Amino acid sequence: MSSEPLLRVENLKTQFFTETGTVRAVDGISFEVYEGEIVGLVGESGAGKSVASMSLLRLVESPGEIVGGTIEYKGETIFDLEEGPDGELREHPDMLSESEMRERIRGREIAVIFQDPMESLNPVFTVGGQLREFIEINRELPKDEAKAEAVRMLREVGIPDPEDRYEEYPHQFSGGMRQRVLIAMALACEPNLIIADEPTTALDVTVEGQILDLVDDLQDRYDTSFIWVTHDMGVVAEICDRVNVMYLGEVVEQAPVDELFYDTKHPYTSALLDSMPRPDRTVDELEPIEGVMPEAINPPSGCRFHPRCPDAREVCTRVHPENLEVDQAEGYPHRAACVKHDVFDVGYDESVPLEKGDEAETRVGETGSDENVDSTVEEGQASTDGGKANEANQTNRSPNRDGGESRP
Amino acid sequence: MSTPDEPIGFGESDIAHGETLLEVDGLTKYFSSDSGLFAGINLETDQFPPVSFGVDQVEAVDDVSFEIKMGETLGLVGESGCGKSTLGRTLLRLLDPTDGTISFKGDDLAEMSGEELRQKRSEIQMIFQDPQSSLDPRMKVGQIIEEPMRAHDMFDDEGREARAKELLEKVGLDPRHYNRHPHAFSGGQRQRINLARALSVDPDFVVCDEPVSALDVSIQAQVMNTMEELQEEFGLTYLFIAHDLSVIRHISDRVAVMYLGHIVELAEKEELFENPQHPYTRALLESIPVPDPRETGVRGVLEGEVPSPQNPPSGCRFRTRCPRLIKPEEYDLTDEQWKHTRAFMRAVKRRTFEPMTAPEIRREFFGGDTPRGEAGEIVEEAIDLIEGDGEYQGDEDDEREGWKRATDLLLESFAERSICAQEQPAYELESELGTGTHFAACHLHR
């Protein structure tokens, strides 16, 4: 483990204040990114991975707001709160101002590559023009030098015939080529950290392979760190050094990539791996995770995964597990938020396993029914001490039970 | 019609399991790329009269033949734009084929029209990719499932309701959801509603166009398992279209791989994945990221991009990117020399390098040693043209002239003379695994 992390995130919380209630999209996640490594942020849709990555640059828009936690980048404070004289929370004086973020951090120190390259490029300007302008402003180069640099970057990311293509518009580029342009743009200021938000998800598999190769290659040369947001465990295995698995706004497991696949410590991660069809061998029977991910507006009590967890016991409905270190591997901690590990010591072994019947609300096909939302509440009351989650359950019964698909 | 005693699986099929259900021969679908009033008229300034007639054709599906047996799942895999969805829709006559026959239970769907075709549609159904937009948000789930039955005049109101509720249960939903609207369901559940709707008229054949691509991994597995159970129970036959090879490997019995409107390989699943015979299939398989960090196999990266279907390459359509393009027979080149020449030709065509001097080019692409004989002369000529290009300091357009001539020279002398460019390949091979035939459209097997 190298000495100081490049980026340190601690207990980050981002919430969306909507009419139907507060959506806790990111609920207390912590992780570090060290120099030159690719850190994965993995999860299904609605897990909060994109909100988490946008929070790092303070790019969350209303009704969303970062409400707690610390984000430090190279010793500078991107986000922090302190307690004011009246006990209210206010922004820490060390926190970078909006203009400092804009002028020094975004693009120059931390760059972003988005999933949909068409939406990140302006269709009425030429590709080269946009890249040149970006370099001109951020690196304060004169126009002609910026243009030469732009052409060089286009060649660097493998765009054939860059002088000619410099003059073309985004619609004349294919999806993979557009993604290359965005990578060129992200690299143009030689940032130390690039946040890649599902950059290959919209691409065909052969193009995805080309882009992953390119990233590998560029990372070797520039030694850039990456935060790689994805839902694809294949991509994770291919390029990540360390991985954070997210479920419903929380990091449930954090480990070096080999450990994550071969010494999985959280039942959600195992379930995710078991539910995937494999390209390299024929799996006769897939084991799907039962049910769908609940909404972040109304998370289950205790461990948020317990209604779908095959290992769930009574204690899981009461105790909310922190993401604690359960093992060490390659000098990095292996953290898992599951009370079945000894460090938690909350009596998992003695606890009664949850009957399948108790989990009726998660049965396939019944997740959409109000009757079953009711039964969740009943079950919750029986097993918990009537905590916050239950109140939320009763008051925020959204008419649109959209399962895990809804986004804030 | 009255309420059925046995609501599910009422129409027993007359075709036995394993017999041919659908046979497609030479199916072709072209789209005209422009459809305005003057679409067929093109201005040509360099000739007289300065107009020409004729519409550019997009060859979405070109001369495709295969068959599907009763009760099997045929996987159809390919990258976006390869024509797999067009093929699926043409089979159902949602699109009119340009040419070819679609023989379904002995009747040619391509020839049918009007009421006859409409009646036939109760036997063939489709499931679409987007579970959101394929369900009418203003209709209740019950109505959605009953609609196809109403269109085909099956049962009375009560009978339809009974069947809809039964189907809801079969696809893993609660029959009490009969009166809900689609928005109350998650993506995976909506796809189940789609399944129930497709099954309501008791079809034999269901075309599934990327049915699980919009779903999260854990939900994908649930829906695929349900589809397999339903297939078992109702003896369904699926054409399963997907771009995800893992999904295809899981659900298919046989797999067809498409590239640019052609089927390039078709074999039983294990044979295709373990013993692929077409370079494109191999490249596809090698590109998938494997969810195993200890898998250190090299990623076979394909060069370049898929050519435009408006003007596809002659012969084998994959030849412009194929890592194993066959060397033209008239040249006396070693394998190593041919590899260098091929790489040089493609680099020139894609302009992936800066103009440089002749020795530099020789070093970069040929290890300093260009081939001898006729092939060598052509290579040397191309190198000269490119070198001349770098020195010329003039008008932008002229500057590119030498490079363009070098590209044409190389392509005409090498790529166009390969057997890959001259004949469309189609070979039947022996399967190494399993018993079925193995079709591979690659001249390496000639």
Boltz contact constraints between the chains, C-beta under 6 A:
constraints:
  - contact:
      token1: [A, 44]
      token2: [B, 216]
      max_distance: 6.0
  - contact:
      token1: [A, 45]
      token2: [B, 216]
      max_distance: 6.0
  - contact:
      token1: [A, 160]
      token2: [B, 350]
      max_distance: 6.0
  - contact:
      token1: [A, 160]
      token2: [B, 351]
      max_distance: 6.0
  - contact:
      token1: [A, 160]
      token2: [B, 352]
      max_distance: 6.0
  - contact:
      token1: [A, 161]
      token2: [B, 351]
      max_distance: 6.0
  - contact:
      token1: [A, 174]
      token2: [B, 305]
      max_distance: 6.0
  - contact:
      token1: [A, 204]
      token2: [B, 79]
      max_distance: 6.0
  - contact:
      token1: [A, 204]
      token2: [B, 80]
      max_distance: 6.0
  - contact:
      token1: [A, 205]
      token2: [B, 287]
      max_distance: 6.0
  - contact:
      token1: [A, 205]
      token2: [B, 288]
      max_distance: 6.0
  - contact:
      token1: [A, 206]
      token2: [B, 287]
      max_distance: 6.0
  - contact:
      token1: [A, 206]
      token2: [B, 302]
      max_distance: 6.0
  - contact:
      token1: [A, 209]
      token2: [B, 287]
      max_distance: 6.0
  - contact:
      token1: [A, 209]
      token2: [B, 299]
      max_distance: 6.0
  - contact:
      token1: [A, 209]
      token2: [B, 301]
      max_distance: 6.0
  - contact:
      token1: [A, 210]
      token2: [B, 301]
      max_distance: 6.0
  - contact:
      token1: [A, 213]
      token2: [B, 301]
      max_distance: 6.0
  - contact:
      token1: [A, 233]
      token2: [B, 291]
      max_distance: 6.0
  - contact:
      token1: [A, 234]
      token2: [B, 289]
      max_distance: 6.0
  - contact:
      token1: [A, 234]
      token2: [B, 290]
      max_distance: 6.0
  - contact:
      token1: [A, 234]
      token2: [B, 291]
      max_distance: 6.0
  - contact:
      token1: [A, 235]
      token2: [B, 289]
      max_distance: 6.0
  - contact:
      token1: [A, 237]
      token2: [B, 291]
      max_distance: 6.0
  - contact:
      token1: [A, 237]
      token2: [B, 292]
      max_distance: 6.0
  - contact:
      token1: [A, 237]
      token2: [B, 293]
      max_distance: 6.0
  - contact:
      token1: [A, 238]
      token2: [B, 289]
      max_distance: 6.0
  - contact:
      token1: [A, 257]
      token2: [B, 293]
      max_distance: 6.0
  - contact:
      token1: [A, 258]
      token2: [B, 293]
      max_distance: 6.0
  - contact:
      token1: [A, 261]
      token2: [B, 293]
      max_distance: 6.0
  - contact:
      token1: [A, 275]
      token2: [B, 217]
      max_distance: 6.0
  - contact:
      token1: [A, 275]
      token2: [B, 218]
      max_distance: 6.0
  - contact:
      token1: [A, 275]
      token2: [B, 221]
      max_distance: 6.0
  - contact:
      token1: [A, 276]
      token2: [B, 217]
      max_distance: 6.0
  - contact:
      token1: [A, 277]
      token2: [B, 246]
      max_distance: 6.0
  - contact:
      token1: [A, 277]
      token2: [B, 247]
      max_distance: 6.0
  - contact:
      token1: [A, 277]
      token2: [B, 250]
      max_distance: 6.0
  - contact:
      token1: [A, 278]
      token2: [B, 246]
      max_distance: 6.0
  - contact:
      token1: [A, 279]
      token2: [B, 245]
      max_distance: 6.0
  - contact:
      token1: [A, 279]
      token2: [B, 246]
      max_distance: 6.0
  - contact:
      token1: [A, 279]
      token2: [B, 288]
      max_distance: 6.0
  - contact:
      token1: [A, 280]
      token2: [B, 290]
      max_distance: 6.0
  - contact:
      token1: [A, 286]
      token2: [B, 221]
      max_distance: 6.0
  - contact:
      token1: [A, 288]
      token2: [B, 218]
      max_distance: 6.0
  - contact:
      token1: [A, 288]
      token2: [B, 221]
      max_distance: 6.0
  - contact:
      token1: [A, 288]
      token2: [B, 222]
      max_distance: 6.0
  - contact:
      token1: [A, 289]
      token2: [B, 218]
      max_distance: 6.0
  - contact:
      token1: [A, 292]
      token2: [B, 186]
      max_distance: 6.0
  - contact:
      token1: [A, 364]
      token2: [B, 172]
      max_distance: 6.0
  - contact:
      token1: [A, 364]
      token2: [B, 222]
      max_distance: 6.0
  - contact:
      token1: [A, 365]
      token2: [B, 172]
      max_distance: 6.0
  - contact:
      token1: [A, 365]
      token2: [B, 173]
      max_distance: 6.0
  - contact:
      token1: [A, 365]
      token2: [B, 174]
      max_distance: 6.0
  - contact:
      token1: [A, 366]
      token2: [B, 174]
      max_distance: 6.0
  - contact:
      token1: [A, 368]
      token2: [B, 184]
      max_distance: 6.0
  - contact:
      token1: [A, 368]
      token2: [B, 185]
      max_distance: 6.0
  - contact:
      token1: [A, 368]
      token2: [B, 189]
      max_distance: 6.0
  - contact:
      token1: [A, 369]
      token2: [B, 174]
      max_distance: 6.0
  - contact:
      token1: [A, 402]
      token2: [B, 186]
      max_distance: 6.0
  - contact:
      token1: [A, 403]
      token2: [B, 186]
      max_distance: 6.0
  - contact:
      token1: [A, 405]
      token2: [B, 186]
      max_distance: 6.0
  - contact:
      token1: [A, 405]
      token2: [B, 187]
      max_distance: 6.0
